[in-house]
Amino acid sequence: MNREDVIRRAEVLRRQAATARSRSRTLQAEVVKLARQVADTEEAVAMTLTLLAVQLPRNGHRLRNLSKAASEFAALERQWADGQATPLAKDDSNAA
């Protein structure tokens, strides 16, 4: 490999790295969005279980416990998503 080949290869690798970083950011944002949607769903499940507990008093204790677990899981999902959704220090969109 001569100097020009090395320079060309380095440029190709730089572009590939920039593309990979960009794709990584996109995927991370999608995962955070999905985690928030899961949390919304868990909250809806919790509300449904709470309503069922009122309508089915014989199973009320078990349904309230399930509702509480769903609410706790929703909170954990939101906490995880909030921890993952951090602004990037550097934008590499112009690097490619």
C-alpha positions in Angstrom: 0.0 0.0 0.0 1.3 3.4 -0.9 0.6 6.7 0.8 -2.4 7.5 -1.4 -4.0 4.1 -0.8 -3.6 4.6 3.0 -5.1 8.1 2.7 -8.1 6.8 0.7 -8.6 3.9 3.1 -8.5 6.2 6.1 -11.1 8.4 4.4 -13.4 5.4 3.8 -13.0 4.3 7.4 -13.7 7.8 8.7 -17.0 7.9 6.6 -18.0 4.5 7.8 -17.4 5.5 11.4 -19.5 8.6 11.0 -22.3 6.6 9.4 -22.1 4.1 12.3 -22.2 6.8 14.9 -25.2 8.4 13.2 -27.1 5.1 13.0 -26.3 4.4 16.6 -27.8 7.7 17.7 -30.9 7.0 15.5 -31.3 3.5 17.0 -30.8 4.8 20.6 -33.5 7.4 20.0 -35.9 4.7 18.7 -35.2 2.5 21.8 -35.9 5.4 24.1 -39.2 6.1 22.3 -40.1 2.5 22.5 -39.4 2.4 26.2 -41.7 5.3 26.8 -44.4 3.6 24.7 -44.0 0.4 26.9 -44.3 2.6 30.0 -47.5 4.1 28.6 -48.9 0.7 27.9 -48.0 -0.5 31.4 -49.8 2.5 32.9 -52.9 1.6 30.8 -52.7 -2.0 32.0 -52.4 -0.8 35.6 -55.5 1.4 35.3 -57.4 -1.4 33.7 -56.4 -3.8 36.6 -57.5 -1.2 39.1 -60.9 -0.9 37.5 -61.2 -4.7 37.4 -60.4 -4.8 41.1 -63.4 -2.6 41.8 -65.6 -4.6 39.6 -64.4 -8.0 40.8 -64.0 -7.6 44.6 -63.4 -11.3 45.0 -60.1 -10.9 43.1 -59.5 -7.3 44.2 -56.4 -7.9 46.2 -54.6 -9.8 43.5 -55.7 -7.3 40.8 -54.5 -4.4 42.9 -51.2 -6.1 43.4 -50.8 -6.7 39.7 -51.8 -3.0 39.0 -49.1 -1.9 41.5 -46.5 -4.0 39.7 -47.5 -2.6 36.3 -47.2 0.9 37.6 -43.8 0.2 39.1 -42.6 -1.3 35.9 -43.9 1.8 34.0 -41.9 4.0 36.3 -38.8 2.0 35.8 -39.2 2.1 32.1 -39.6 5.9 32.2 -36.6 6.2 34.5 -34.5 4.2 32.1 -35.6 6.1 29.1 -34.9 9.5 30.8 -31.4 8.3 31.7 -30.8 7.2 28.1 -32.1 10.3 26.5 -29.1 12.6 26.9 -28.1 15.2 24.4 -25.0 14.4 22.4 -21.9 16.4 23.0 -20.9 16.5 19.3 -22.9 16.3 16.1 -21.1 14.3 13.5 -23.7 14.8 10.7 -21.3 17.0 8.8 -18.4 14.5 9.1 -19.4 12.3 6.2 
